[in-house]
């Protein structure tokens, strides 16, 4: 064979020149080595995990931190010596609460002689969790915790003069965000009516009516007691000291008000009153007649605990910690309350899992509150967010000209109207100017030794469905009034392809035509929101479709007769059933998220379909208070549910769903921060099962476009949080489209659906096909590498602790030695129960102990081996011994229920049968 010489890749040579640079990836490939060298020379970190060691004071924590957490805590403490305010940006599940506890514990030990005051401002549902984490990490002799539930607690704290003397230990104060924001002095809006008459002639009293009356409907207020409704007593609104007290049953009126749509009261419709039974106690209160009436005692109109902190507790705390600070980025009252707490403390730590939402202006007020001197030195002024956007973001100016035929001259030929809006983009300079020296980043990939594998990706379902019947499980039901139970078997027909596509295409055409008509007439269409919400929700719940109407004029855009039947089973619902059944068969629990809830009834529909097939479900709705959701989920788990249904916004922050290792987004919506937060509720510290997150949608619809666009925006948001990639940097500076909702609408109206990169290529981890479910195994398949046969190692000594110490020194990595020596009792307990490859035997006669170690039976991979070692140091599970109790059942059978008795009893009429 003849060779002409070495072949040269002309395209590769072209990319190695300045003229061949087209993307950020090409630039980094060409100048990446020089950039790294310059960064290492000019930007020296305060703490280098590869060179520096964590603080030794962290070894005194009762539950040791993981290696990555210890390094982040050390970096934050070193950063406090240069900047009084720091940011902790950690992915969901990395243990930000534990790291914040370690920060103030180490700060107190290094700078405050072990004593100080800490104040936490957390969401309402994280107050109990924060206290629980502190008790797990530290000894109770080191700290004391005080809850600030109400503004009165702040006043009591001021009157106690506790802050006039030095603290004797770490004093931790926990306040919820809503509590710090606003508070009222309440008084009952309901009226106590006492119609008792005294007759002087006859000399006796007679009471015609006595009770609380609703101020709206005028009916007597009732409460539920022993499964029955009873009138509220006078003490129902008061406590034992006679002060007004709000309780769960006296918040709103539960009376039913007749609507008088039918003359017959039994056939008429009723609604629940729902009137608020409490009101703010103000100084100047007017009656319904308009005349002012005197109040019992003076009362302020509004009380803000944040203002009380600003007035009485300035510079009284050593460190203020705010959790989920991405929700404090605007000019809300909660953001103002956190700003006040920052002024009351020497140091401040703000924590979040999702710092940015894609817009540069989202961070302006947060940075100005935390770093005002830096912002002023750079020329920024409070309220001038426009200059910030011009420097770190992108603004779009749109000028529309309307030509007129009847123009008097050339200069007046038409009218112009311009609009300026911000686009979701942020310059990489924002990271270097504002975040590089005041922020610590930690990702779930840094916690590789304690976390299982996560699979994440989309599942696109075709609308085509086989025309077949799908049956549910057979149930025996007995309706009220029936003596015999009847068999109920529900059959549902799978909707064929044409059934939904025909109606969906008509709805799309009508909405597109209406939006285009408004855009052609000039101005911004107000139907874009209706278009996005309708086309995202209609394929999932076409049976609850009530039409689309213009928000301003009320004109009918889409008639409601395109509502489809609820008796059929749609392809996406069938796919969810298959997915849930496969996971339950593998011994897993599933959490299903849907965004279009409430009146649309998505969760109720899915619960009905799953219950028909014998699957135990529970729906978490907004009626469950945020502080009680964690306990509510635990209670449902004890009841044995297999599927949890809820809106993702209810579990987006703080809650752990470790038992539900499979998350299924039946609907995603278009709120990026909510999807990111909720999609990590299962992949957290303490999870031992494989995790997966599925984003489901119909193919070739708005749902597929929304998932693809959300994946692109997610890459851009991660770039601001330290997860840099070529796609993320490109999306970070990409200014096309506007917000996710606007980009969805504009791409759909303009038929620009094909130009979006698929979510499969962006995630790159998992692409779930609707026809083939991924296989769930209890363990990952191990890669067997060719290696020499490893011999058995033996360690001898006098005690178990001695031989274990020798084995730890020879086998366990150095960074885990401290954890093993601290949890040595747990390691011994695991070995006594039986660990494959590790055994201990004792010879009482010779007083010797022998440890046999077989490395071949342990995981070969370094990551798997570290996880195996961490499992040895965890507390072993102690199964509770259940004592069986004899339960006596008494069945009383009389003549009226004779047909229910068994023939073996042979009970005649009038006799009693006792079956124990």
N, C-alpha and C positions, 0 to 999 in steps of 0.2 A: 504494500500500500504506500502511496505517495502522500506526503504531508506538505502543504504549502507553508506551514509555519504556525505559530501559536495564534489562535483566534482571539480577537479583541472585541470586548463588549463596548460598542460605540455609545450605547445609552448610558452605561455606567461612567464612561469618561466624561460624557456631557454633564452628568449630575455632579461631577467633581469640580466643576467650574462655576463661577458666579452666574453665568448666563443660564445654567441649567437648574437653578434653584427655583422651585415652584411652590413648595409647601414648607411648613415649619420643620417637618421631618427631614427634608433635604438639607435645610440649613443646619440642623443639629448633627446630621451625619457628616457634614463637611467641617464644621467648626466645633463639634462637641468636645473633642479632647482639649482644645485651647480654652474653651469656656470652663471646663472642670478645673483646669490648672489655675485660671484666674480666680475662680470661686474659692479654691483652697487657700490662695494667697491673701485675698482681701477680706473674705468673710470667715472669721474664726468663730465657731459656736462656743457658747459659754459652757456647754457640756457635750462631750463626744462619747456616745455609748461604746464605741470600739476602743477608746483609750482610757476613759475615766471610769471610776467605780462609783456605785450608788452610795449614798450617805449611810454611815454605820448606825445612825439613830433609827433608821427604818427597820433594823433587825429586832427592835423592841416591840414592834407591833404584834399583837396576839395572833392574827391570821396573816402570815407573810404575804407581801405583794409579789406579783409575778415580775419577772426580770424587766420586761418593757415598762411596766407601771413604775417600778422603782427608779428607772432612768428618767422617766418623764417627771416624776416628783422631784428628783434631784435637780433637773434642769430648771423647773419652775422656782425652786428655792434660790438657786443661783441667780435667776433672772430678777427676783424681787430685790436683790441687792443693787440692781441698776435701774429697774423700773418698778414703781409702786403698784402698777396695775398690769396684770397678765391675762392672756387668753389661753384656755385649754380647749383645743379643737380635736375631739376624738370621735371616731366612728361609733355608731350605736352599738352598745354591748361591750365596750372596752373597759368599763369600770371607772367612769369619770367621778362618781361619788366617792369611791374608795380612794382614788388619787387625791381628791380634794381634802379628805380627812387626813391622809398622810401628810399633805402639805402643811395644814395648820398645826398638826402635831409636831412635825419637824421644825416649823417656824417658831413654835413656842419653846421647844427645847434649845434651839440654837440662839435665839435672840431675846426671848422673853422669860427665861429662867423657868420654863415649864408651866407658866400660868398665863392666862390671857382670856380674851372674850371674842367669840366668833358669832356671826349672825348669818344664817342661811335664808335666802329668798328663793323658794322653789315653787313649782306648780302645786295645786291643791292636793292632787293624788299622790304626791311624793313626800309628804311630810312624815308619814309613818315609816316609809322605806328609808328615809335619811336617818331617822333615829335607829332603825334596826341595823343599818350598816355601821353606824358608830359603835353600837354595842358589840357587833361581831369583831370589829378590828381592835378596839381598845379595852383596857380594863376599866371597870366601873369606878375604881378609886381615882381615876385620872380626870374624869369629866363629870359634869352635870348638865342635863338638858332641860330647857324650858320652852314650852310652846307659847306662842303669842297668837291666840285665836281671834282676839277682838281688840279694838282700840282701848277698851277698859284694861286689858292686860298690860298695855304700854303705860297707862296712867298708874297702875299699881306698881309697875317696875320703877317708875320715876319716884313715887311716894315712898318706896321702900328704902331709898337712899343707898341702894346696894352699890351704885357706881361711884360713891364717894370714897370707897376704900378699895384697896388692891385685892384682886381675886386670889383665892387660895388654891384654885385648880382651874382647869379649862372650862369656862362657862359657855355653853352652846345654846344659842337662841334660834329657833326655827319659826319662820313666818311664811304663810302662803302668799302668793302674788295677789290674789283677789283681796286678801285681808289687808295687805299693805296699801292697796290702791284706795279703797273707799270704805266707809262704814256709816251707818245711821243709828240713831236712837229710835227704836221702833215703839209704836203703841198700837193697840188693837183698833182696826177699822170697823170690826163688828161691834154691834151694840147689844148690851145686856138689857133685856126687857123684863120687868117684874110687874105683872098686873095682879096685884093682891089688894083686895078690898076689905075694909073693916066696917061692919054694920054696927052703929051705936045703939040702934033700937034693939036688935036681937043679940048684940054682944058677942059676935064671933067673926073670924076672918075667913075669907074665901079667895083662893088663888085660881084665877082663870088661865093665866099663862105665865111661864117663867122659863127663860132660856136666852141663848145667844141668837141674834138675828143677822142674816147676811145684809150688808149695806146695798147690794145691787138687786137681788131678786126678792128680798124681804122674807125668805123662808127661814124656818128654824134650822140651825146648824146641827148636823149629826156626825157621829164618829162610829167607826167599826169596832165592835167589841164582842168577842166570842162568836164570830161569824154572824153577827147581827148588828143592825144599826140602832144606836141609842142616842138620845139627845145629849149635847155637850153641857156639862155642868159649869158652874161659875169658876171652879178651879182649873178648868181645861185651858185657860189662857194665862194662868198665874202659877208661880212656883210656891214652894212651902213658905217663902218669906213674903209672899204677896206681891212680888214684882212680875210684870208681864214677861212671859217666856214663850218663845216660838218653838213649836213642836211639829212633827211631821204631819199630824192629822189636822192641825189648825192653821195651815198656811193658806189654803184656798177652799172655796165653797164647792162642795160636791153635790149640791142639789140639782135635780133635773127640772129644766124649765120647758114648759109646753110651748110649741110653736104655732098652735091653732091653725094648722093647715087642713084639718078635718074636724067636722063637728063632733064626732065620736071620740072621747078621750082615749079609749083603748086602741083606736086605729090611728091616732095622731102621732106626730113625730116630736121627739124631745131632744134637747141638748143639755150638756153639763154646764152649769153656771160658770165655774172656774174663776170667780172674782177673788182678788187678793184680799185677805182678811187682816193685813197689817199695813201700816203706813208710817212714814217718817214723822217723828214728833218735832214739830217746828214751833217757834215762838208765835208767829202770826198765822193762825189757822182760821180759815173762813168756813162757815157752815154752808149747806146747800142753798140757803136763801141769800147768800152773799154777805151776811153780817158777820163781823169778826166775833170770835168767842174766846174767852180766857182759857189758858192752858194751866194744867196742874204742875207748877214748877217750871223753871227755865230750862231750855234745851237748845243746843246749837242746831243749825239747819243741816249741816253736814260735817262729819268728822273724818279726817284722813290720818291714819296712823303714820304715813310717811311725813306729814307735816309735824306730827308730834316728835318723831325722831329728829327732824331738822331743828326743832326748837330746843329740845332737852338733851339730845345724845350726840352732839357733834364731837367727833374725835374721841368717842368713848369706847369704840370697838377696835380690836387689833386687825381683824380681817373680815371683809364682807365677801360672801360667795353667792353668785347668782347662777342658777341652773337653767338650761334651755334659753340662753340669751338670744337665740335667733328669733324668738317671739317678742323680744324687747327692742327691736331695731327701729320702730316707728316712733311717732310722737304721742303714744298712748299714755294713759295714766299709770300703767304698770311700768313703762320705761322711765317715767318721771320718778316713781317710787324707788326703782333701782338706782337711779342717779342720786337720790337723797341718801340712800344707804351707803353709796360709795363715799359720799362726803362725811359720813360718820365713822369711817374706818381708815386706818393707816395704810392697809393693803387691800387690794381687790382682785378677785379671781372670777372671771366670767367663763362659763362652760357651755359648750354646744356641740351637737353632732353634725348639724348642717348650717354652716355659717351663712352662706349666700344662697339667694334664690335666683341668681342670674343677672340681677340689676345692680349697677354700681351704686345707685342712690340708696339702696337698702341698708348700706353700712355707714352712711354719712353721719347720722345722728348718734349711732352707737359709738363710733370712733370719737366723735366730738365730746360725748359725755365722759368717755374713758381717758382720752388723751387731748384735753383742750389746749395745752401749751404747744404741743406739736402741730395741731391743726392751725393755730393762730400764727405760728412761726412760718408755716407754709402759705400764709396769706388767705386762709379760709375764715369766713365769718359765719356765725350761727344763722341759719336760715337761708344762706346762699348756696343751695344745693346745685344750682345750675353750673357754677364753675367746677364743682367736683365732678359732675357728669361730663363736662367738656374735657377734663383732664384724664379721668379714669373710665369713662363710659362713652356711649354713642347716643347722639340725639338726631332725630330725623325731622327735617322740615319739609312739609308738603304744602305746595301752593297750587290752588285750583283757580282757573280763570274761566269765567262764564261770558261768552261772547254774545253781544246784542246786535241785532240787525239794524235797529233804529238808533244808531249812534250819531251824535251831532258832529264830532270830529274824530280824528284818529287817536287822540289822547284819551278819549272817553269810550273807546271801543271795548266794552266789557268791564266786568268787575272781578277783582282778585280777593281771594280769601286764603290765608295761610294758617297752618297749625304746626306746633312743635311737640314732639313726644319722645320719650326715652325708649331705647331699644334694649333688649336683654343681652348686654355684652359688658365685659369688664377687661380692662387692659392688664397684662401681666405685671406692669409697673406698680399696680395696687398692692401686689404681694410683697414686692421688695421695699416699697416705701412705708407701708403701714403694718405689715404682719410679720416680717422676717425676724425682728428683734423683740417682739412682745408676745409671740404665740408659740405654743408647743403643740405638735401634731402627733397623733397616735392612731394607727389603723388596725383593723382586725387582723391583717396579715402579720403584724408584729406580735400577735398573741398565738402564733402557730402551735405552740406546745400544748395549749389547753383547749383548742377549738377543733371541732370536726370539719369536714368538707362541706362547703356551701355550693349548691347548684342553683343558678338563677338564669331565667330566660323567658321568652314569650311562648305561648301556645296559641296558634291561630287555627280557628275551627272553620271549615267551609260551611256554607249555608245549605249545601246539598244534603238531604237526609233520605234514608231508605224508607219507603212507605210500608211500615210494619207497626204492629201493636206491641207495646211494652207494658207488662203487667207488674203490679206491685205485690207486696206480701199480703197474704190472706189474713184478715182480722175478724174476730168475733165481736160484734157490737150489740148492745142492748139499749135501745132508745127509751126515754122516759115513758112509762105507761105500758111498755111491752113486757110480757112475761117470758118470752123465749128470745134467745139470742139469734141474730141473723148473720149469715155469712156476707162479708163485704169484700169484693175483689175489684180493684180499680184498674181499668184498662185505659191507656192513653195511646193515641195515634201519633207517631213521629211526624212532624210537619214536613211535607215535601219541599223541594228547592223552590218551586215557583210560588209557594204560598206566601212566604215573607218577602222574597225578592220583588214580586210584583207591587206590593204595597209600599215597600221601602223606596223603590225607584220613583214612584209617584210623589211620595213625601219629599224626596230629595229635589225633584224637579220644581215643585211648588215653592220650596224654601229658596232654592237658588234663583228662581225667577224673581221672587219678591226682593231679595237682597240686591240683585243686579239693577232692578228698577230704581231702588233708593240711591244706589251709588251713581247711576247715570244722571239722576236729578241733582246731584251735588250734595256734599256733606257726608257725614259718617252714618252708616246704617245702624239702626238700633236693634236690628234683628239678628246681628251676629251671635249674641249670646243665646237667643232662642234656637238658632240653627245648630250651634255646637251641642247644647244640652239635648235637643231633640234627637239628633242623629247619633249621639252616643248612647242614649237610653232606649230609643225606640226598638232596636233589634233585640234587646233583652226583655222588655216588658211591653210588647205591643198590645197586650190585652188591657192595659190601664191607660191607653192613649186617649186624651180628652181634646185633642186638636191644638192648633197653634194660633194665637191671636196677637195682633199688633199691640205692643205695650202702651202706645200713646193714643191711638184712635180706637182700639178695640176691634178693628176689622179682622174678619176671619181669613187667615192665610192658608191653613190646612184644615179641612173639616174633620170632625171627630169620627166619621163613619169608616175611617181606615183602621179602626180598632179591630184586632184579630181575636180569635177564640183563645180562651184560657184552658180549654180541655185538652188541647194537643200538647205534645212535648217537643220543644224546639231543640235544634242540634247542640247548641251550647249548653243547655240544661242537661241533655243526655251525656255530653262529655264530662260535665261536672260529676254526675252520678257515677260514671265509670271511674273517674279519677278518685273519688272518695272511697268507693268500694275497694279499689286496688290498694289504697293506703291503709284502710282498716284491716284488710286481709293480711297486710304486712305488719300489723301491730302498731300502727301509727295513728295519731290524731291530726285533724285538719282544721285550720282556721280559714274561713272564707270571708273575703272583704268585698263589700259593694258600696258604691258612693251614692247612687240614686235611691235613697231610702225615704222614709217618711210616708207621704201620701202616695208615692209611686209603688211602694210595697214590694221592693225586690227581695228583701230578707224574708218576708212572710211567705212569698212564693217559693223560695228555695227551701225554707223549712218544711213547707207542706210536701214538696216532692221528696225530700229525704225521709221525712216521717212515714210516708207511704211505703217506703222500702225498708222499714224497721230500723232506721239509723237514728240514734239518739242525738238530738240537737238542742241548742240553746241560743237565744238571740239576745245580745247585749245592746240595749238601746240607750238613748240619752236620758231616760228617766232615772237610770242608776247614777248617783252622784259620783263625781270624779274621785273623791276620796274613798269611796266604797267599791270601786270597780275591781280592785285586786282581790278583795275578800269575796266579792260576788263570783269571780271566775274560779277561785279556789273551791267555793261551795258547789258550783256546777260540776267541777271535776270530781269531787267526792260523790256526787250523784251519778257519775258514770257517763257523762256525755262523750260523744265521739267527734262531733263537729261543732265549732263555735262560729256563729254568724254575727257580724257587726260591721259598722262603718269604720274605715281605717282611722278616721280622725279621733275616735274615742280611745284608741290604744296607741296613738302616734308617739307619745312621749312617756318614758318612765316604766311602763308595764313590761313584765317579762312573760313571754308565752313559751316557756321551755317545754311544756308538755305537748305543744302543738308544733311539731318539727316540720310540718308541711304547710306553707302559706299559699293560698289560691286567691289571686285578685280576679274575682269575677267581673269587676268593673274597676278601672283605674282612675277615671276622671282626668283632670289636667292640673292638679296642684302638686308640684314636684316635691316640695318639702314633706308633705303628708305621705306620699308614696315612699319616699326614701326612709322616713322614720318608721313607718309601719312595716316596711319590708325587712326590717332587722330585729323584730321583736323576738324571734326564735333563736337567732344566731348570736348568742351571748355567752358570757362566762358561766359555766355550770352546765352547758348543753353537752350531752354525750352522744346523741344520735346524729346521723347525717341530716343535713338541712337542705331544704329546697324552697324556692320562691318562684311561683308561676304567675305570669301576667297573661290573662286570657282575653281573646277578642275574635270577632268574626273577620274572615279574610275579605279583602277588597272593600272594606267599609271605613268609616271614620274611626272606628275603634283601632284598626291596624295602624292607621296614620298617627293616631294619638300615642300609641305605644312606641312607634319608631321615633317620633319627635321627642318624646320624654326621655328615651335612651340617649339622644344627642345632647339634650339639655343637662342630663345627669353627668355626662362626661365633663361639660363645662363647669358645673358646680363643684365637682371633685377637684378640678385644677386649682381652685382657690383654697382648698383644704389640704394641699400638699400631695395629692395623687396626680402627678403629671403624666400625660401621655400625648402622643401626637394628635389623636382625635380630640382630646380634651382641650389642648391649647388652641387648636383650630376652631373648635366650637366656642371657646372663651372669647375670641375676638370676632366671631361671626355676628353680624348685626342684622341678619335677614329675618324677617318674619314678625318681630314684635313679641308679645307675650305668647305663651303656649296656646291659649284660647283664641287669640286673634290670628295666630299663624295657622291654626287648624281651619278657622273659618275662611281665611283668604285663600289658602291652598285649595280648599274644597270648591269655593266659588269660581276660582280661576282654573280648575281642573289641573292643578300641579301636584298630583299625588305621587307620580312615579319618581320624582327627583329626590326623594328622601331615602337616606341610607337605612337599611334594614336593622331592626333591633338585634337580630342574631349576630351580625358582624360587629356591632358595637359592644355588646356584652362579651361575646367570644367565649363564654363559659359553657353554655348549654342552649340548645335549640330543641324544644319539645315539640314533637309532631303529635297532632291530635289523634292519629290512628295508632301510634305506638307509645304507650306509657313507658317512662324510664323505669328500669328495674331498681327496686330498693332492696339492698342487702344490709345485713347488720354490720358487716365489716367491709372495708375497701379491699379489693384484690391486691395482694402484695406482689411486687415484682421480685422474682427469684433471681438472684445474681449468682454467678458461678464463683464459688469461694472454697477455700480449703476447709476441711472438716475441723471444727472447733472442739477442743477437748473440754471435759468437765473440770470446773475449778472448785476447790475445796478450801474453806476457811475454818480454823479451829480457835477456840478460846474457852473462857470459863463461863461467861453469861451470853445471853442472846444479844444484848446491847453491844458487847465487845466484838462478836463476830460480824454483826451488822455494820459496825463502824469500819471494820477492815474492808468489808465488801463495798461500802459506800466510797471509801477513799480510792479503791482500785477501779470501780466501774462507773459510778455516778459522775456526771459532769460537775466541774467545780462550782458553777453558779447555783447548783441545786443542793449543795452540801448543807447550807444553813437550814433550808426547808426540811430536809430529811432528819437532821438532828433535832429540830423542833417538834416534828410529828413522828418521832420514833415509835411511840406506843401504837399509833395507827398502822405503821408498817408491820410491826410484830403481829398485830391482830389479823391483818390481811394474810400474812404467811401462815399463821396457825389455821386459818380457814382453808388454805390451799391455793397456791399460786403455781401455775405451770412453769417449770424451769427454775424455781427457787423454793428450797425446803430447808428446815432446821430440825435437827435431832439432838437430844440431850442424853448423856450417859450419867445417871445419878450416882452410880458406883464409883466411876473415875472422876466425877465432877468436871466433865468436859462437855462442850457444846460444839457441834459441827454444822456448818452451812454449806450446802451443795448448790452450786450455780451452773446452770446449763445455758450458755448464751445462744445456742442454736434455737432454743424454744422461744426466745424473745423476739420482738420485731426487729428486722434488719435495718429499716430506714431510720435515719436520725430523728426525723419528726415523729414517726410512730413510736420510737423508743422513748422519747421525752414524754409523750403522752402516757405511755405505759408506766413510766416512773412517777408522773404526777398522780396517776390513779392509786398508786401505793400509798401516797401521803394523805389521801382524803379519808375522812372518817368513814369507817365501814357502817353499812346499814344494819340496824338492829331490828329484825322483824318482831313485831308485837305479837305476843301470844294471846290468841282470842279464846275466851272462855265461853263455851256454849251454854246458853241458858235455856232452860225448859220454858216453853211458852204454852200457856193454856188457852185454848180456844173454846168458847161456849157458843153453841148454835141452838137457839130456841126456835122450835118448829111447832106451829099451831095449825089449826085446821085451815086458816086462810092461806097458808103457804104450803099446803100439802103436796102440790105438784113439784116442789123443789127438793123434796126429801129423797133419800136413796131407799131402794126397796129393802135393803138389808136391815134398816132400822125398824120398819113395820110399826110406825107410830100411828096410833088411832087418833081420832079427833078429840081434842081436849087434853091429851097427854103432852109431857115435855120430854125432849130427848137431849141429853148432854153428851157431847162428843169431845173428849179431852185429847 
